[in-house]
């Protein structure tokens, strides 16, 4: 497994979790938070797909699965309405 791939993927996932737990996603600008979360989850997905194309690595499959779950969570968090309220991106702030 490529060390550069591993470090970029781990840093991206840790940065996503740090952004989520810092409450910026709830209190800050939702458009910036959505964009950052989307970018931080797409980076490991792209790296995993590149690594899977080169050689079939089990580490790439693990990071692809984790990043896919985080991507679905990001879409759920920002784009799905809650209990009759509009989605986070479409609320008036």
Buried (B, 14 or more C-beta within 10 A) or exposed (E): EBEEBBEBBEEBBEBBEEBBEEEBBEEBEBEEBBEBBBEBBBBBBEBBEEBBEEEEBEBBEEBBEBBBEBBEBBBEBBEEEEEEEEBBEEEEE
